[in-house]
C-alpha cells in the first residue's frame, strides 16, 4: 500500500484523535480539521485521497461542507460519519461516497476508505 493522504473533519477531539491514531499507525498521512469550514479550506487546497467527514458540527455541518468540497475539488472521496441516521441520503446526494454510523468500527472505516482510493 502506498501512502494515502486523509483529512479527518470532526468537532469531537476524541473522535479525531482516535481515527488519526488508527490511520497513522497503518501508514496513512493524516491531517485534521475541527469543523466543516476548516475542512473545506483544507480539502480544496490539500490534494487528499479521502476525507472523513462528520455530519453534525458547529460553524458548518458536514452536508454543507461536502457540497462545497465537491464544487471546489471535483469528485473527492468523502466518507461521512454520524451518530444520527435520520437522513443519510442527503449527504450521499451532496457527494459523499458512503455514510458510516457512530460508534465507528475503525477497521470498517479503513476498509471503506481503501475501497474508494485503490
N, C-alpha and C positions, 0 to 999 in steps of 0.2 A: 504494500500500500504506500503510495506517495503521501506527502504531507498535504492535508486538506485544510483550508482556512475557513474557520467557523466563527460566526458572530452570534453571541447569546444576548438576547434582549429580554430582560425581566426586571421588574422593580423589586423583587424579593431577593435580598442578598444571599440567603441560604440556598435558594434555588440556583442563582447564578453561580455561586461558588461550587456547589455540588456538581453541576453539569460541567463547569470548567475543569474541575479536578478529573472527572471521568474521562473527558475527551483529551485533556493534556497528557494523561498517563498512557493514552493509546496513540500518541504521536501527532495529534491534531494541533494546528496553530490556532489558538483561541483568543478572541477579543470579546470585550463585554460592553454593554450599553444598559443604562438603568431605566430608560423609558423609551417610548416609541419615537419621539422627536430625535433623541440622540441616536437611536438605531437607524433612522432614516438617513441622518447626516453621515454616519459611518458606512452604511451599506452602499450608498450611491458612489462613494469615493473608494471603497475598500477592496473591491475585487474578491468577495467571499465566494467560496464554493457552496456554502449553505448558511442559512440564517435560521436560528431557533427563536421563535417569536411568541412571547406571552401575549394573551389577548386582553386581559384586564390590567391596565396600568394607568397611573395618573399622567397628566400632561398630554399624552396622546396614546390611545389604545392600539392594540395590535392590528385590528382590521384597517383602520385609517393608515397606520404606518405601512402595512402590507401594500395597500393601494399606491401609496406614494413611492415606495421602493420599486414596484413593478413599472410605474410610469417613468422613473428615473434610471432604472438599471436593466430594463428589458425583461428577461424571464429568469429571475433568480430562483434558487431552490429555497423556499421558505417552508419550514415545518412549524406549525402553530401548536402551542401548548396552552392548556387551560384547565382550570378547576371547575369550569362551568360548561355544560354541554348543551345549553338551550338552543344555540343556533350555529353549529359548526359549519353549515353550508355557506354562511355569509363570508367567512374568511377564505374558503375554497373559491368562491366567486370573485373575491378580491385578488386572488393569485397564489394563495398557499397551495402546496402540493399535498399536504396531509395535516390532519388535526389529531394530536395525542392528548389524552386526558391525564391530569394530575390526580393522584400521585403518580409520577413517572416511573416507568421501568427503564432504567438507563441503558440496558442492553438493547431494548426495543427502540429507544430513541437513536442510538448509534446505528443499528441495523437500518432504520428508516432513512437516516442521513446518507448512509453508504448506498442504499438502493437508488437514490437520485443523483449522487455525484459520480458514481463509477461509469 
